[in-house]
Amino acid sequence: MTRFKKFRYLMVLTSFIIIGSCGPVVMTTGISEPPPPWFYPNRVEVVRYVYFPEYFFYYDLSARTYIYLDGGVWVRRNFLPPRYRNLDLRRSRYERVKGYRNDDIQRYHEEHNANRGRSNRNTPGRRS
């Protein structure tokens, strides 16, 4: 191998190593800042919402707001209410809401998560 070919081979190899070690990339629309520290995906994904099923709230990555029920009404806030003050979201389980980009998370929630975690007292054929 000539000296130039060795150098070129070394540069290509180095480039692949550098690109491969860059880590995860998050793709969202309208976001200019990195996602919060608790959201660290292991691959490239296009998501707008993240759902925390144990605590019953969403996080909008593009608007950088938390969405939760407050007195039966869905509200958007930049911070969580005091009842979630001691949560460590880095250790909390969350689900990426894939394929849903609309602003109305209430409709998505009613279709996918409305009965999650509830008792089955309203299921047909069951009497209490």
Backbone as JSON Lines, residues from 0, in Angstrom:
{"i":0,"aa":"M","n":[0.84,-1.18,0.0],"ca":[0.0,0.0,0.0],"c":[0.88,1.24,0.0]}
{"i":1,"aa":"T","n":[0.45,2.18,-0.74],"ca":[1.23,3.42,-0.76],"c":[0.91,4.24,0.47]}
{"i":2,"aa":"R","n":[1.71,5.21,0.68],"ca":[1.55,6.08,1.86],"c":[0.22,6.84,1.79]}
{"i":3,"aa":"F","n":[-0.16,7.3,0.59],"ca":[-1.41,8.04,0.43],"c":[-2.62,7.14,0.72]}
{"i":4,"aa":"K","n":[-2.6,5.9,0.26],"ca":[-3.71,4.98,0.5],"c":[-3.85,4.65,1.98]}
{"i":5,"aa":"K","n":[-2.73,4.49,2.67],"ca":[-2.77,4.24,4.12],"c":[-3.38,5.42,4.85]}
{"i":6,"aa":"F","n":[-2.96,6.62,4.45],"ca":[-3.49,7.84,5.09],"c":[-4.99,7.95,4.84]}
{"i":7,"aa":"R","n":[-5.43,7.71,3.62],"ca":[-6.84,7.79,3.27],"c":[-7.64,6.73,4.04]}
{"i":8,"aa":"Y","n":[-7.14,5.54,4.12],"ca":[-7.8,4.48,4.88],"c":[-7.92,4.86,6.36]}
{"i":9,"aa":"L","n":[-6.88,5.41,6.92],"ca":[-6.89,5.84,8.31],"c":[-7.9,6.96,8.54]}
{"i":10,"aa":"M","n":[-8.01,7.9,7.63],"ca":[-8.96,9.0,7.75],"c":[-10.41,8.5,7.68]}
{"i":11,"aa":"V","n":[-10.69,7.58,6.79],"ca":[-12.03,7.02,6.67],"c":[-12.39,6.25,7.94]}
{"i":12,"aa":"L","n":[-11.48,5.46,8.42],"ca":[-11.71,4.7,9.65],"c":[-11.94,5.63,10.84]}
{"i":13,"aa":"T","n":[-11.13,6.66,10.96],"ca":[-11.29,7.64,12.03],"c":[-12.64,8.34,11.93]}
{"i":14,"aa":"S","n":[-13.06,8.69,10.73],"ca":[-14.35,9.36,10.54],"c":[-15.49,8.48,11.01]}
{"i":15,"aa":"F","n":[-15.46,7.19,10.66],"ca":[-16.52,6.28,11.1],"c":[-16.54,6.14,12.61]}
{"i":16,"aa":"I","n":[-15.41,6.09,13.22],"ca":[-15.35,5.99,14.69],"c":[-15.92,7.23,15.34]}
{"i":17,"aa":"I","n":[-15.56,8.39,14.84],"ca":[-16.06,9.65,15.41],"c":[-17.56,9.78,15.22]}
{"i":18,"aa":"I","n":[-18.06,9.48,14.03],"ca":[-19.49,9.58,13.77],"c":[-20.27,8.56,14.6]}
{"i":19,"aa":"G","n":[-19.74,7.37,14.74],"ca":[-20.42,6.33,15.51],"c":[-20.47,6.6,17.0]}
{"i":20,"aa":"S","n":[-19.58,7.42,17.5],"ca":[-19.55,7.68,18.93],"c":[-20.26,8.96,19.32]}
{"i":21,"aa":"C","n":[-20.98,9.57,18.4],"ca":[-21.67,10.83,18.7],"c":[-22.82,10.65,19.67]}
{"i":22,"aa":"G","n":[-23.39,9.48,19.77],"ca":[-24.48,9.24,20.7],"c":[-25.83,9.46,20.04]}
{"i":23,"aa":"P","n":[-26.9,9.43,20.84],"ca":[-28.25,9.51,20.3],"c":[-28.57,10.91,19.78]}
{"i":24,"aa":"V","n":[-29.47,10.95,18.84],"ca":[-29.93,12.2,18.27],"c":[-31.44,12.21,18.38]}
{"i":25,"aa":"V","n":[-32.02,13.3,18.85],"ca":[-33.46,13.43,18.98],"c":[-33.94,14.41,17.92]}
{"i":26,"aa":"M","n":[-34.93,14.01,17.16],"ca":[-35.47,14.86,16.11],"c":[-36.88,15.24,16.49]}
{"i":27,"aa":"T","n":[-37.13,16.52,16.7],"ca":[-38.48,17.02,16.92],"c":[-38.64,18.3,16.14]}
{"i":28,"aa":"T","n":[-39.88,18.72,15.95],"ca":[-40.1,19.95,15.21],"c":[-40.17,21.12,16.17]}
{"i":29,"aa":"G","n":[-39.59,22.21,15.79],"ca":[-39.69,23.44,16.56],"c":[-38.91,23.47,17.85]}
{"i":30,"aa":"I","n":[-37.98,22.6,18.04],"ca":[-37.22,22.61,19.28],"c":[-35.83,23.17,19.01]}
{"i":31,"aa":"S","n":[-35.44,24.14,19.8],"ca":[-34.14,24.76,19.58],"c":[-33.15,24.38,20.67]}
{"i":32,"aa":"E","n":[-33.65,23.87,21.76],"ca":[-32.8,23.46,22.88],"c":[-32.8,21.94,22.95]}
{"i":33,"aa":"P","n":[-31.82,21.37,23.62],"ca":[-31.83,19.91,23.76],"c":[-32.98,19.47,24.65]}
{"i":34,"aa":"P","n":[-33.38,18.2,24.55],"ca":[-34.47,17.72,25.41],"c":[-34.04,17.71,26.87]}
{"i":35,"aa":"P","n":[-35.01,17.57,27.77],"ca":[-34.67,17.55,29.2],"c":[-33.71,16.41,29.53]}
{"i":36,"aa":"P","n":[-32.98,16.51,30.63],"ca":[-31.98,15.5,30.95],"c":[-32.55,14.1,31.19]}
{"i":37,"aa":"W","n":[-33.81,13.99,31.58],"ca":[-34.38,12.67,31.81],"c":[-34.73,11.96,30.52]}
{"i":38,"aa":"F","n":[-34.82,12.68,29.4],"ca":[-35.17,12.07,28.13],"c":[-33.9,11.79,27.34]}
{"i":39,"aa":"Y","n":[-33.46,10.57,27.34],"ca":[-32.22,10.2,26.66],"c":[-32.48,8.96,25.83]}
{"i":40,"aa":"P","n":[-32.95,9.13,24.59],"ca":[-33.29,7.96,23.78],"c":[-32.04,7.2,23.33]}
{"i":41,"aa":"N","n":[-32.23,5.96,22.96],"ca":[-31.1,5.15,22.53],"c":[-31.02,5.04,21.01]}
{"i":42,"aa":"R","n":[-31.82,5.81,20.3],"ca":[-31.76,5.83,18.84],"c":[-32.46,7.09,18.33]}
{"i":43,"aa":"V","n":[-32.36,7.32,17.03],"ca":[-33.01,8.48,16.44],"c":[-34.51,8.21,16.35]}
{"i":44,"aa":"E","n":[-35.31,9.13,16.86],"ca":[-36.75,9.0,16.82],"c":[-37.36,10.37,16.58]}
{"i":45,"aa":"V","n":[-38.51,10.37,15.95],"ca":[-39.26,11.61,15.79],"c":[-40.49,11.48,16.66]}
{"i":46,"aa":"V","n":[-40.48,12.11,17.8],"ca":[-41.6,12.09,18.74],"c":[-41.89,13.51,19.2]}
{"i":47,"aa":"R","n":[-43.12,13.72,19.57],"ca":[-43.48,15.02,20.15],"c":[-43.81,14.88,21.63]}
{"i":48,"aa":"Y","n":[-44.49,13.78,21.99],"ca":[-44.93,13.62,23.38],"c":[-44.26,12.43,24.05]}
{"i":49,"aa":"V","n":[-44.12,12.55,25.36],"ca":[-43.66,11.46,26.2],"c":[-44.7,11.31,27.3]}
{"i":50,"aa":"Y","n":[-45.12,10.08,27.58],"ca":[-46.15,9.81,28.58],"c":[-45.56,9.09,29.78]}
{"i":51,"aa":"F","n":[-45.89,9.57,30.96],"ca":[-45.48,8.93,32.22],"c":[-46.7,8.22,32.8]}
{"i":52,"aa":"P","n":[-46.86,6.93,32.51],"ca":[-48.08,6.22,32.91],"c":[-48.27,6.09,34.42]}
{"i":53,"aa":"E","n":[-47.21,6.04,35.17],"ca":[-47.35,5.9,36.63],"c":[-47.85,7.18,37.28]}
{"i":54,"aa":"Y","n":[-47.63,8.31,36.63],"ca":[-48.0,9.6,37.21],"c":[-49.08,10.31,36.42]}
{"i":55,"aa":"F","n":[-49.47,9.73,35.26],"ca":[-50.62,10.21,34.51],"c":[-50.4,11.62,33.95]}
{"i":56,"aa":"F","n":[-49.21,11.88,33.38],"ca":[-49.0,13.16,32.7],"c":[-48.11,12.97,31.48]}
{"i":57,"aa":"Y","n":[-48.15,13.97,30.6],"ca":[-47.38,13.97,29.36],"c":[-46.37,15.1,29.4]}
{"i":58,"aa":"Y","n":[-45.36,14.98,28.55],"ca":[-44.42,16.08,28.33],"c":[-44.36,16.33,26.83]}
{"i":59,"aa":"D","n":[-44.55,17.58,26.42],"ca":[-44.5,17.98,25.02],"c":[-43.09,18.46,24.73]}
{"i":60,"aa":"L","n":[-42.34,17.72,23.92],"ca":[-40.95,18.06,23.63],"c":[-40.83,19.32,22.77]}
{"i":61,"aa":"S","n":[-41.82,19.58,21.89],"ca":[-41.69,20.77,21.06],"c":[-42.06,22.04,21.8]}
{"i":62,"aa":"A","n":[-43.07,21.99,22.64],"ca":[-43.47,23.18,23.4],"c":[-42.75,23.27,24.74]}
{"i":63,"aa":"R","n":[-42.05,22.19,25.12],"ca":[-41.34,22.12,26.4],"c":[-42.27,22.38,27.58]}
{"i":64,"aa":"T","n":[-43.43,21.72,27.55],"ca":[-44.42,21.88,28.62],"c":[-44.91,20.52,29.1]}
{"i":65,"aa":"Y","n":[-45.33,20.49,30.35],"ca":[-45.96,19.31,30.93],"c":[-47.46,19.46,30.74]}
{"i":66,"aa":"I","n":[-48.14,18.34,30.45],"ca":[-49.58,18.35,30.23],"c":[-50.18,17.34,31.21]}
{"i":67,"aa":"Y","n":[-51.11,17.82,32.04],"ca":[-51.71,16.94,33.04],"c":[-53.11,17.42,33.37]}
{"i":68,"aa":"L","n":[-53.88,16.54,34.01],"ca":[-55.23,16.89,34.43],"c":[-55.17,17.68,35.74]}
{"i":69,"aa":"D","n":[-55.85,18.81,35.75],"ca":[-55.93,19.63,36.95],"c":[-57.39,19.99,37.16]}
{"i":70,"aa":"G","n":[-58.05,19.33,38.09],"ca":[-59.47,19.56,38.32],"c":[-60.34,19.11,37.15]}
{"i":71,"aa":"G","n":[-59.93,18.06,36.47],"ca":[-60.69,17.54,35.34],"c":[-60.43,18.25,34.02]}
{"i":72,"aa":"V","n":[-59.51,19.2,34.0],"ca":[-59.19,19.96,32.8],"c":[-57.72,19.73,32.45]}
{"i":73,"aa":"W","n":[-57.42,19.48,31.16],"ca":[-56.04,19.31,30.73],"c":[-55.36,20.67,30.68]}
{"i":74,"aa":"V","n":[-54.24,20.82,31.36],"ca":[-53.49,22.08,31.39],"c":[-52.07,21.84,30.91]}
{"i":75,"aa":"R","n":[-51.48,22.9,30.37],"ca":[-50.07,22.89,29.94],"c":[-49.31,23.85,30.83]}
{"i":76,"aa":"R","n":[-48.24,23.36,31.43],"ca":[-47.42,24.2,32.32],"c":[-45.95,23.92,32.05]}
{"i":77,"aa":"N","n":[-45.11,24.88,32.34],"ca":[-43.66,24.72,32.2],"c":[-43.06,23.94,33.37]}
{"i":78,"aa":"F","n":[-43.86,23.7,34.37],"ca":[-43.4,23.0,35.57],"c":[-44.48,22.04,36.03]}
{"i":79,"aa":"L","n":[-44.09,21.08,36.84],"ca":[-45.05,20.13,37.38],"c":[-45.65,20.68,38.67]}
{"i":80,"aa":"P","n":[-46.86,20.25,39.02],"ca":[-47.47,20.72,40.27],"c":[-46.72,20.16,41.48]}
{"i":81,"aa":"P","n":[-46.95,20.73,42.65],"ca":[-46.23,20.31,43.87],"c":[-46.35,18.83,44.2]}
{"i":82,"aa":"R","n":[-47.43,18.18,43.79],"ca":[-47.57,16.74,44.12],"c":[-46.5,15.88,43.45]}
{"i":83,"aa":"Y","n":[-45.85,16.41,42.41],"ca":[-44.78,15.69,41.73],"c":[-43.4,16.24,42.07]}
{"i":84,"aa":"R","n":[-43.31,17.04,43.08],"ca":[-42.08,17.75,43.42],"c":[-40.88,16.82,43.63]}
{"i":85,"aa":"N","n":[-41.09,15.68,44.24],"ca":[-39.97,14.81,44.59],"c":[-39.69,13.71,43.55]}
{"i":86,"aa":"L","n":[-40.27,13.83,42.37],"ca":[-40.04,12.83,41.32],"c":[-38.65,12.97,40.72]}
{"i":87,"aa":"D","n":[-38.04,11.85,40.44],"ca":[-36.8,11.83,39.68],"c":[-37.15,11.25,38.31]}
{"i":88,"aa":"L","n":[-37.39,12.14,37.33],"ca":[-37.86,11.7,36.03],"c":[-36.8,10.9,35.28]}
{"i":89,"aa":"R","n":[-35.56,11.0,35.67],"ca":[-34.52,10.19,35.04],"c":[-34.69,8.71,35.38]}
{"i":90,"aa":"R","n":[-35.29,8.43,36.51],"ca":[-35.5,7.04,36.93],"c":[-36.93,6.57,36.72]}
{"i":91,"aa":"S","n":[-37.8,7.46,36.27],"ca":[-39.2,7.12,36.06],"c":[-39.4,6.47,34.7]}
{"i":92,"aa":"R","n":[-40.34,5.57,34.65],"ca":[-40.67,4.91,33.39],"c":[-41.51,5.84,32.54]}
{"i":93,"aa":"Y","n":[-41.18,5.93,31.27],"ca":[-41.97,6.74,30.35],"c":[-42.09,6.03,29.02]}
{"i":94,"aa":"E","n":[-43.09,6.45,28.25],"ca":[-43.34,5.87,26.94],"c":[-43.31,6.98,25.91]}
{"i":95,"aa":"R","n":[-42.64,6.75,24.81],"ca":[-42.63,7.71,23.71],"c":[-43.93,7.55,22.93]}
{"i":96,"aa":"V","n":[-44.61,8.65,22.69],"ca":[-45.85,8.63,21.92],"c":[-45.46,8.78,20.46]}
{"i":97,"aa":"K","n":[-45.43,7.66,19.76],"ca":[-44.97,7.66,18.37],"c":[-46.13,7.9,17.42]}
{"i":98,"aa":"G","n":[-45.89,8.72,16.42],"ca":[-46.86,8.92,15.36],"c":[-47.97,9.89,15.68]}
{"i":99,"aa":"Y","n":[-47.94,10.56,16.81],"ca":[-49.0,11.53,17.14],"c":[-48.37,12.91,17.25]}
{"i":100,"aa":"R","n":[-48.76,13.84,16.37],"ca":[-48.16,15.16,16.31],"c":[-49.15,16.29,16.6]}
{"i":101,"aa":"N","n":[-50.43,15.98,16.77],"ca":[-51.44,17.02,16.98],"c":[-51.26,17.73,18.32]}
{"i":102,"aa":"D","n":[-51.87,18.91,18.43],"ca":[-51.79,19.68,19.67],"c":[-52.73,19.16,20.75]}
{"i":103,"aa":"D","n":[-53.79,18.46,20.36],"ca":[-54.81,18.01,21.31],"c":[-54.44,16.63,21.87]}
{"i":104,"aa":"I","n":[-53.73,16.6,22.96],"ca":[-53.32,15.33,23.56],"c":[-54.49,14.64,24.25]}
{"i":105,"aa":"Q","n":[-55.53,15.38,24.58],"ca":[-56.7,14.79,25.23],"c":[-57.33,13.72,24.35]}
{"i":106,"aa":"R","n":[-57.44,13.98,23.07],"ca":[-58.02,13.0,22.15],"c":[-57.17,11.73,22.11]}
{"i":107,"aa":"Y","n":[-55.85,11.88,22.02],"ca":[-54.96,10.72,22.02],"c":[-55.1,9.95,23.34]}
{"i":108,"aa":"H","n":[-55.15,10.67,24.43],"ca":[-55.24,10.02,25.74],"c":[-56.53,9.22,25.87]}
{"i":109,"aa":"E","n":[-57.63,9.79,25.4],"ca":[-58.91,9.08,25.49],"c":[-58.91,7.81,24.64]}
{"i":110,"aa":"E","n":[-58.2,7.84,23.51],"ca":[-58.16,6.67,22.63],"c":[-57.2,5.59,23.13]}
{"i":111,"aa":"H","n":[-56.12,5.97,23.81],"ca":[-55.06,5.01,24.14],"c":[-54.86,4.75,25.63]}
{"i":112,"aa":"N","n":[-55.07,5.74,26.48],"ca":[-54.69,5.58,27.88],"c":[-55.8,5.88,28.88]}
{"i":113,"aa":"A","n":[-57.01,6.13,28.44],"ca":[-58.05,6.56,29.36],"c":[-58.36,5.53,30.44]}
{"i":114,"aa":"N","n":[-58.36,4.24,30.11],"ca":[-58.71,3.22,31.1],"c":[-57.51,2.52,31.7]}
{"i":115,"aa":"R","n":[-56.34,2.98,31.38],"ca":[-55.13,2.35,31.9],"c":[-55.02,2.61,33.41]}
{"i":116,"aa":"G","n":[-54.79,1.56,34.14],"ca":[-54.58,1.71,35.57],"c":[-55.85,1.86,36.38]}
{"i":117,"aa":"R","n":[-56.98,1.76,35.75],"ca":[-58.24,1.9,36.46],"c":[-58.8,0.53,36.81]}
{"i":118,"aa":"S","n":[-59.75,0.5,37.71],"ca":[-60.38,-0.77,38.06],"c":[-61.31,-1.2,36.94]}
{"i":119,"aa":"N","n":[-61.76,-2.43,36.98],"ca":[-62.64,-2.93,35.93],"c":[-64.09,-2.93,36.36]}
{"i":120,"aa":"R","n":[-64.47,-2.05,37.24],"ca":[-65.83,-2.06,37.75],"c":[-66.87,-1.68,36.69]}
{"i":121,"aa":"N","n":[-66.45,-1.05,35.59],"ca":[-67.4,-0.65,34.55],"c":[-67.42,-1.62,33.36]}
{"i":122,"aa":"T","n":[-66.7,-2.7,33.46],"ca":[-66.68,-3.64,32.33],"c":[-67.99,-4.39,32.27]}
{"i":123,"aa":"P","n":[-68.49,-4.65,31.05],"ca":[-69.77,-5.37,30.91],"c":[-69.7,-6.78,31.51]}
{"i":124,"aa":"G","n":[-70.8,-7.21,32.07],"ca":[-70.88,-8.55,32.62],"c":[-70.33,-8.68,34.02]}
{"i":125,"aa":"R","n":[-69.9,-7.62,34.6],"ca":[-69.33,-7.67,35.95],"c":[-70.19,-6.84,36.88]}
{"i":126,"aa":"R","n":[-70.63,-7.41,37.97],"ca":[-71.48,-6.68,38.92],"c":[-70.75,-6.53,40.23]}
{"i":127,"aa":"S","n":[-70.96,-5.37,40.83],"ca":[-70.32,-5.16,42.14],"c":[-71.32,-5.18,43.25]}
